[in-house]
Amino acid sequence: MASLSAILAASPSPPVARRRGGIRALAAFPLPGLGLLVAADGFGCAAGGFAVTRFWGILAATLLLLAIALLYATLRPRPAIAGMAGHAALWVGFSAAGAVLTYLAATADLPLRDGWLRAADAALGFDWARPAGWVGRHGVADAVLRLAYFSLLPQIALSIALHARARPERNREMLGAAMLALVPTVALSLLLPALGPGAAPGAPPTADLAYLAPLLALRHGTLHVFALPVMQGIVTFPSYHAALAVIIAASHRGTRAFRGFVVVEALVLAATPPIGGHYLSDVLAGLAIALPSVLLAARRSRPAAAAPARGGG
């Protein structure tokens, strides 16, 4: 028989177990990665003379969510709520810090490589104007693809909630994979900048070109103040949108929601060229970045196996 002390050690009282679970939920947050990202932003802004403004709302939301996570990790132990609030806070901070890093990379103003990307698409037999023109002529297709393309934010929020209740390690994996994927995305966008096929003269007007004005201003050296609430996703190659679609879907593998997310992410990928204004090469590069990011993040996020309790004879 197992000794009484072993049984008590293996089965703590419900309040203690909940408190331990809440603290473990907080400890699982990938804070070092976010800290490095913020430090890189600070260094880049200081070195280049850039300023980040209108950040108080995002900072307040992040701190409020972290406070909720701390409350439900310690004083009122609810690991699911703690994990949900904490990872939501980190996604808010990560999104803001990641956007700043992409802006800093664009200021390098290296030669545009749209010609290379068009040639790569041509070698693959892909002509961006044809699917973009087809989408523009079919209102239902345009509406469905546009809805899918702009659905990543609510998808992330829904995923955080689902993972927090059933598989909390998947929240760490999803955010970790997104952080890992951002590194090569920013590096390649710096080395191979592009405006995208939608910016070409005579291109079908299906792509959302809101990114074009800030991207050109950054390249021309006329944008020195980054207002967080109005910052755009400005990376063309590789497509971080495509990478996130894969990362979100992969985080739901083995769950009942997986098939539904696969369908939605397939629509996101289909929408990325015509609606997002991306070359097919951008999408393929985003997929190539997402896969190793998911594998590495999944390996680091696996829950440790519980140690067996020692028993006495």
C-alpha positions in Angstrom: 0.0 0.0 0.0 1.1 3.6 -0.6 1.9 5.5 2.5 -0.5 8.2 3.8 2.1 11.0 3.1 2.5 9.8 -0.5 -1.2 9.9 -1.0 -1.5 13.4 0.4 1.5 14.6 -1.7 0.0 13.1 -4.9 -3.5 14.4 -4.1 -3.4 17.9 -2.6 -6.6 19.5 -1.3 -8.7 21.1 -4.1 -7.8 24.8 -3.1 -4.1 24.0 -3.1 -4.4 22.1 -6.4 -6.2 25.0 -8.0 -3.7 27.5 -6.7 -0.8 25.4 -8.0 -2.6 25.1 -11.3 -3.1 28.9 -11.5 0.6 29.5 -10.7 1.7 27.0 -13.3 -0.6 28.8 -15.8 1.3 32.0 -15.2 4.7 30.4 -15.2 3.9 29.0 -18.7 3.7 32.4 -20.3 6.5 32.9 -22.9 7.6 36.2 -21.3 11.3 36.1 -22.3 10.4 36.1 -26.0 8.2 39.2 -25.5 10.8 40.9 -23.4 13.4 40.4 -26.2 11.0 41.8 -28.7 10.3 44.9 -26.7 14.0 45.4 -26.1 14.7 45.1 -29.8 12.0 47.7 -30.5 13.4 50.1 -27.9 16.9 49.8 -29.3 15.8 50.3 -32.9 13.7 53.3 -32.1 16.5 54.9 -30.0 19.1 54.2 -32.7 16.9 55.5 -35.6 15.2 58.4 -33.8 11.7 57.0 -34.0 8.9 57.4 -31.4 6.0 55.2 -30.5 2.8 57.1 -29.5 -0.7 56.5 -28.4 0.3 53.3 -26.6 -1.5 54.1 -23.3 -4.7 52.2 -24.3 -2.8 49.1 -25.3 -0.6 49.3 -22.2 -3.7 49.7 -20.0 -5.5 46.7 -21.7 -2.3 44.5 -21.3 -1.9 45.4 -17.6 -5.6 44.9 -16.8 -5.5 41.4 -18.4 -2.3 40.6 -16.5 -3.9 41.7 -13.3 -6.9 39.4 -13.9 -4.5 36.6 -14.7 -2.7 37.2 -11.4 -5.9 37.4 -9.4 -7.2 34.0 -10.8 -3.8 32.4 -10.4 -3.4 33.2 -6.7 -6.2 34.8 -4.7 -9.1 33.1 -6.5 -7.4 30.1 -8.2 -9.0 29.4 -11.6 -6.3 28.2 -13.9 -8.4 28.4 -17.0 -9.3 32.0 -16.5 -5.7 32.8 -15.5 -4.3 31.2 -18.6 -7.0 32.9 -20.8 -6.4 36.4 -19.5 -2.6 36.0 -19.3 -2.2 34.8 -22.9 -4.7 37.4 -24.2 -2.5 40.1 -22.5 0.6 38.7 -24.1 -1.0 38.6 -27.6 -1.9 42.2 -27.2 1.6 43.2 -26.2 3.2 40.9 -28.9 1.0 42.3 -31.7 2.0 45.8 -30.8 5.7 45.1 -30.4 5.7 43.0 -33.6 4.2 45.8 -35.6 6.8 48.2 -34.4 9.6 45.7 -35.4 8.2 45.4 -38.9 8.1 49.2 -39.3 11.7 49.4 -38.2 12.7 46.8 -40.7 11.0 48.7 -43.5 13.2 51.8 -42.8 16.2 50.0 -44.2 14.9 50.9 -47.7 16.7 48.2 -49.5 15.9 47.7 -53.3 12.4 46.4 -53.9 12.2 42.8 -55.1 8.8 42.7 -56.7 10.4 41.7 -60.0 11.9 38.6 -58.4 8.7 37.6 -56.8 6.7 38.1 -60.0 9.2 35.9 -61.8 8.9 33.3 -59.1 5.1 33.3 -59.4 5.4 33.0 -63.2 7.7 30.0 -62.8 4.9 28.4 -60.7 2.4 29.2 -63.4 0.6 31.8 -61.2 -0.7 35.2 -62.5 -2.0 37.3 -59.7 -4.2 39.4 -61.9 -6.3 36.5 -63.0 -7.6 35.3 -59.5 -7.8 38.8 -58.3 -9.9 39.9 -61.3 -12.1 36.8 -60.9 -12.7 37.7 -57.2 -13.5 41.3 -58.1 -16.2 40.2 -60.6 -17.9 37.8 -58.1 -19.3 39.7 -55.1 -20.1 36.6 -53.0 -16.5 35.3 -53.4 -15.1 38.7 -52.6 -17.3 39.0 -49.4 -16.4 35.4 -48.2 -12.7 35.8 -48.8 -12.6 39.2 -47.3 -14.4 38.0 -44.2 -12.0 35.1 -43.9 -8.9 37.2 -44.4 -9.8 39.7 -41.7 -10.9 36.9 -39.2 -7.5 36.1 -37.6 -8.0 38.4 -34.6 -11.3 36.8 -33.5 -9.9 33.4 -34.4 -7.0 34.0 -32.0 -9.4 35.1 -29.2 -11.6 32.1 -29.7 -8.5 29.8 -29.7 -7.2 31.3 -26.5 -10.6 30.5 -24.8 -10.8 27.0 -26.1 -7.3 26.1 -25.3 -7.5 27.6 -21.8 -10.3 25.2 -20.9 -9.1 22.0 -22.5 -5.4 22.1 -23.4 -3.7 25.0 -21.8 -0.3 24.0 -23.2 -1.7 24.8 -26.7 -1.9 28.5 -25.8 1.8 28.6 -25.0 2.5 26.7 -28.3 0.3 29.0 -30.4 1.9 32.2 -29.1 5.4 30.7 -29.1 5.1 29.6 -32.7 3.8 33.1 -33.7 6.9 34.6 -31.9 9.3 32.2 -33.6 7.7 32.8 -37.0 8.0 36.6 -36.6 11.8 36.4 -36.6 12.4 35.1 -40.1 9.4 37.1 -41.4 10.9 40.4 -40.3 14.4 39.4 -41.5 13.2 38.4 -44.9 11.0 41.5 -45.2 14.1 43.6 -44.5 16.2 41.8 -47.1 13.6 41.3 -49.8 11.1 44.2 -49.5 8.2 44.4 -51.9 5.1 46.5 -52.5 3.0 43.6 -53.6 1.1 42.8 -56.9 -1.8 45.0 -56.0 0.4 48.1 -56.1 1.3 47.5 -59.8 -0.3 49.9 -62.3 -3.5 48.6 -63.7 -3.9 45.9 -61.1 -7.4 44.7 -60.3 -8.7 46.8 -57.3 -9.4 43.8 -55.0 -6.4 44.0 -52.6 -6.6 46.0 -49.4 -3.8 48.5 -50.0 -4.0 50.4 -46.6 -0.5 49.2 -45.9 1.0 51.0 -48.9 1.0 54.6 -47.6 2.9 53.8 -44.3 5.3 51.4 -46.1 6.3 54.0 -48.7 6.6 56.7 -46.0 8.9 54.4 -44.0 11.0 53.7 -47.0 11.2 57.4 -47.9 12.2 58.4 -44.4 9.1 60.6 -43.9 7.5 58.6 -41.1 9.2 58.9 -37.7 6.3 58.6 -35.3 4.5 55.2 -34.9 1.0 55.6 -33.6 0.1 52.1 -32.3 -3.7 52.1 -32.9 -3.4 52.9 -36.6 -0.3 50.8 -37.5 -0.8 48.5 -40.5 0.6 45.1 -41.4 3.1 46.1 -44.0 5.1 42.9 -44.7 4.6 41.5 -48.2 7.3 38.8 -48.4 6.9 36.4 -46.6 3.2 36.4 -45.7 2.8 36.5 -41.9 -0.9 36.2 -42.4 -0.4 32.8 -44.1 2.0 31.7 -41.3 -0.6 32.6 -38.6 -3.3 30.7 -40.4 -1.2 27.5 -40.2 -0.2 28.2 -36.6 -3.8 28.7 -35.4 -5.0 25.5 -37.2 -2.1 23.4 -36.0 -2.8 24.4 -32.4 -6.3 22.7 -32.6 -5.0 19.3 -33.9 -6.5 16.4 -32.1 -9.6 18.4 -31.0 -13.2 18.5 -32.3 -12.6 22.0 -33.6 -9.7 21.1 -35.8 -11.7 20.4 -39.0 -13.6 23.7 -38.7 -10.4 25.7 -38.2 -8.8 23.9 -41.2 -11.7 25.0 -43.4 -11.5 28.6 -42.2 -7.7 28.7 -42.6 -8.0 27.3 -46.1 -10.2 30.2 -46.9 -7.7 32.6 -45.3 -4.9 31.2 -47.4 -7.1 31.4 -50.6 -7.8 35.1 -49.7 -4.2 36.1 -49.0 -3.2 36.8 -52.6 -6.3 38.6 -53.9 -7.5 40.3 -50.7 -4.1 40.7 -48.9 -2.3 41.8 -52.0 0.3 39.0 -51.8 2.3 37.1 -54.4 1.8 33.3 -54.3 5.5 33.2 -53.3 4.7 35.2 -50.2 2.1 32.6 -49.2 4.5 29.6 -49.8 7.2 31.3 -47.8 4.8 31.9 -45.0 3.9 28.3 -44.9 7.6 27.3 -45.0 8.2 29.5 -41.9 5.1 28.3 -40.0 5.8 24.6 -40.1 9.2 24.6 -38.3 7.9 27.3 -35.9 4.9 25.0 -34.9 7.1 22.0 -34.5 9.6 23.8 -32.3 7.0 25.5 -30.2 5.0 22.2 -29.8 8.2 20.5 -28.5 8.8 23.2 -26.0 5.2 23.4 -24.8 4.6 19.8 -24.1 3.4 19.3 -20.5 5.9 17.6 -18.3 4.9 14.0 -17.4 3.7 13.7 -13.8 6.2 11.9 -11.6 4.8 8.7 -10.1 4.1 8.7 -6.4 6.4 6.5 -4.3 4.6 3.9 -2.3 5.5 1.9 0.8 5.2 -1.8 1.1 
